[in-house]
Amino acid sequence: MAEHHTGPVETGAPMDYREHEKTYDMFIAATKYGSMLLIVLLLAMTAGFFGGAGLLGGLFVFIILLAAGIFLVR
């Protein structure tokens, strides 16, 4: 038969909420900037491959959009 416990299931160390908040904030920032970077990369590839801008044009579009994205995401 199963044992029946009446106490708490976990009696570990208390949570470090300050460290938890820092980890959460870093995760949100990485997600935000990572998503922005991928969108900028796809737009630059589209301009370079399909827009006729070529390699240098796509690189130029990437740099301009990356700078604008970082400014807007902050």
ABEGO torsion letter per residue (X at the ends): XBBBBABBABBBBBBBAAAAAAAAAAAAAAAAAAAAAAAAAAAAAAAAAAAGAEAAAAAAAAAAAAAAAAAAAX
